[in-house]
C-alpha cells in the first residue's frame, strides 16, 4: 500500500515554512547590522591606534617649502608613524546601504600605498589596516554568532 500526500497539504506546509524562514531572516538582520557596525568601528579604531603606537625607525630631517621638518619613519613592517595626525584622522568606515557590510579605509593616498605595498623598491610596506582586520576578525565572528543565536533562542528554535 502506498500513502500519497495530497498536493494541497504539501503546498500549505511549504508556504508556512517559507513564511517562518522569512520572519527569521528579518529578525536576524538588525542584530547582524549592529554587529557589523560595532566591528567596523573597532577595527577602524584599532588601525588608528596602531599608527599612534608605532615605534620609530629612522629619523630624517627634510626640508619642505623652506621649513625644516624632522620625520621619524616607522620600522619596516610596522604601521606608519604619525607626524601630523592627518592619516590617523582620515581612517573611517562606511556601512553599506543595506547594513550587511562595511568598508574601512582612508582617502590619504600614501597610507593606501603603505598598506598595499605599492611603493618604490627601496621603501618597505607599513601595513596598518589588514593587521587590524585580522585582530578584529574573531571578535566580529563572535558578535555575529551571538546575534544569530539570540534570535534563534527568542524564536523558540
N, C-alpha and C positions, 0 to 999 in steps of 0.2 A: 504494500500500500504506500502510496506517495502522497505526502502532505504538500500542498501548494498554497503559498501566501497570496491572498487577493491583492491585486495591484493597488488598490486604494489605500490599504493599511500601510504598505511599504512606503508609498509616497508621503503619507501623513507623518510617519515616523522620521523619514528623511528630512522633511520640512521642519519638524520640531527640533531635530538635532542641529540643522543648519542655523536656525534662529538662536539656539543656545550658544553655538560657537560664535556667532556674530556679536552677541551680547558680551561674551567673554573677551573677544577681541577688543571691543570698545572699552570695556572696563580696564583692561591692562595697558592701554595706550597712555593714559595720564601718568601713572606711576613710572612707566618707562621713559616718558618725556622728562620727568623730574630727575630720573637717574642720569639721563644723557646731559641735561643742563648742569647738574652737580659735577659730573665727571669732567665736562669741558672746562668748567670754572677751575676745578682743582688742578687739572693738567696745565692750563694756561698759567696759573699762579706758580706751579712748580717750575715751569720753564723760566718764568721771570726770576724766581728766587735762585735758580741755578746760575743765572748770569750775575746776579748781585753777589753771590758767594764764590764766584770763580776765583781761583788762585792765579796770581800773576805769573807770567813767564818773563819775557824780555821787555825791558823798559827802553824806550827810544824817545829822543827829543826831535820833534818835527816842527817845521815852520809852515803855517797855513795863513794865507792872507796877511803876511808880515807879522804874525803873532807866534811866539814860542809856545809850543804845546808839548807836554810830556804825556806819553801814552804807554801804558803797560799792557802788552798783549797777553792774553791768556796762554797757558801752556797748550801744546799740541794735544788735541783730543778733548780738552776741557771746553765748557761753554764759553762764549765770548766774554771778555772782560768789559766792564761798564766804564765809560768815560763820562758821557753827558746824561745818560739815562733815556735817551731818545729810543734806543732799541727796546729797552725793557718796557717803556710805556706804550710801545707800538704793538706789543703782543696782545691779541684779543681772540675772542671766539664768537662765532655766529651760529645760531641754532637754525636748522632747516625749517622751511615754512611749515611742514607737517610735524615738526618737533621730534622726528625719529632719527636725527643725525646732527652732527655739528662739525664745523670747520674751525680749526685752531691754527693761527699763524700770524704773520706780520706783513706789512706793506713796505718795510725797510729792506731795500734790495741787498745790502751787504750781509744782513742776517740770513736771508734766503741762500745766498752763495755759501756762507759759512756752514749752514746746516746741510746743504746738498752737495758739498764738496765741488762746487763749480768755480774753482779758483785757479790762479796760475800755479804751475807745478811747485814753486818754492813756498807756497802757503798751504799749510795743512788744514783740514776741516776742523771746525769747532762746533760739533753738534750740540744743540740745546733743546730742540723740540722733540725729536724722536726718543731720546733718553727719558724725557718727562712723560711721554706717552707710554713707554714701556713700564715705567714705575707706576703709572696710574691705571694700567690695563686691568690688573687683578681687582682693584677696588671697584672699577666700573662693572666688571662681570658680577662681582658680589652684590652690588646695589641692584643690578638688573634682575638677577635671580631672586633676590629678596622681594622686589616689587611684584614679580610674577607669582611667586609662592603666596604672598599675602592676598592677592586677588583670587587665586585658586582656593585658598583656605576660606576666604569670605564667601565664595560662591558655593561652598559645600562640596567641592570635588576632591 
